[in-house]
Amino acid sequence: MSTKNFLMVIASTLIIASCGTSEYLMVSEGESFDALSKITDNEYPSFDCHGGNNGQNLVYTVREKDGSYNIYMKDNVLSRATIQKTYGTGINVAPAICDANGKIAFQFYDKNNFDIYYVDARKGKAITQVTYTDENEYNPSWSDDGTMIIFEKGAPPRSFIQAKDKNNKSIQYSLVQVTRNQLWLKNLQTGELKMLGEGSFPAISPDGKWIAYIKYDLNKQKTAEVGTLWIMTIDGDSPRQLTTPDLGYATRPNWSPDGAKLVFQLTKKNKQDFDIYTIDINGENLRQHTTNPANDFSPYWSKDNYIYFSSDRGAKKGMFQIWRFKIEE
């Protein structure tokens, strides 16, 4: 073995354990991180992370042994300690935590449809229901001040995972296609509901003035559906397209702390796995940050400038855990 190859093997296997978190020097060709850290190492798949601002209050979903899905939280991302926030054998997914009000919004399946709920991140198990329709509501996101929740309504949004009934016993997850959904904004102080337009996976900017979201379109060959990244004002005006269908399937946007960029997951044409990308809100400076052949998806950009994401890299396919990195400037 040459000295160069020997050094590459050492670099790809060196792990530094620290306070329950592992920092990996292992990266794939084309990846460049200041640090790549594995934040969870659970027995069961853990994914859909949100929060972790200043190293605190990271929430995520765990697929339990019995097939149920529940929300967990790490109040210190570098600690092994976790706190279970939802219970039972149902489907509790897509958590979003708000630092301003200390609440965790999520979607819950009650054997008929998904609705939006929230639970206090610190107090007990009591949950509060936000939506009550016979339709499905998904993917809640808070305004930074905690006064508003935005969500989508309609058909199950296409994602890496989606619920379907299996043997009338439990909900399992698989890929599905999507119809055009509606974006709704609810003011929790007044109870006012406003429909903003079509879209999926909405996220409100830190200054509360803009919404990032996904619209669905056909590819150039008109043979498959793709997601494109858009932004519009909080009032539903001035829509602006940031990515085009020929780039690939974009989904799950989240804002940078300064509101100048977006992080999102993308599947490029002729590629099977998801990767993490960033782009300026004017549609320029598209950058790919992960290239690992595993699935890297569902990113969140924390206020202390870490990007948290879900991945099954270095593990059996589908055995997702939460990771984070800082962008190398």
Number of C-alpha atoms within 10 A of each C-alpha: 6 7 8 8 10 10 11 12 12 12 14 13 12 12 14 11 12 11 9 15 18 18 19 19 18 19 18 12 9 10 14 18 16 11 16 21 23 22 23 25 17 13 13 14 21 26 28 26 27 27 27 27 19 14 17 17 24 25 28 27 27 24 22 14 10 9 16 18 25 25 25 22 26 22 20 16 24 19 16 15 12 16 14 16 23 22 14 9 14 18 25 26 27 25 29 24 29 21 18 12 14 15 21 27 27 29 26 24 19 11 12 9 15 26 25 26 20 20 21 18 23 14 10 10 12 10 15 11 14 18 16 13 11 10 13 21 29 27 24 27 27 28 21 18 13 18 15 21 24 25 27 29 23 19 17 22 25 20 18 16 14 16 17 14 11 10 7 8 8 16 20 17 15 12 13 15 13 17 15 18 24 17 23 21 23 19 15 13 9 9 10 10 14 14 16 19 17 18 26 31 26 28 26 26 25 19 12 16 13 21 26 27 26 25 18 22 17 14 18 12 7 9 8 10 17 28 27 23 29 21 25 19 17 17 14 18 12 11 14 15 18 18 19 17 19 14 15 19 23 27 30 25 30 29 27 23 18 12 17 13 21 28 25 24 25 28 22 17 13 7 11 11 17 25 26 23 20 23 21 17 19 12 16 12 11 15 12 18 20 22 18 19 15 20 24 27 30 28 31 27 26 23 17 13 16 24 23 27 28 27 29 22 18 12 11 9 11 14 19 29 27 27 27 23 21 19 16 10 6
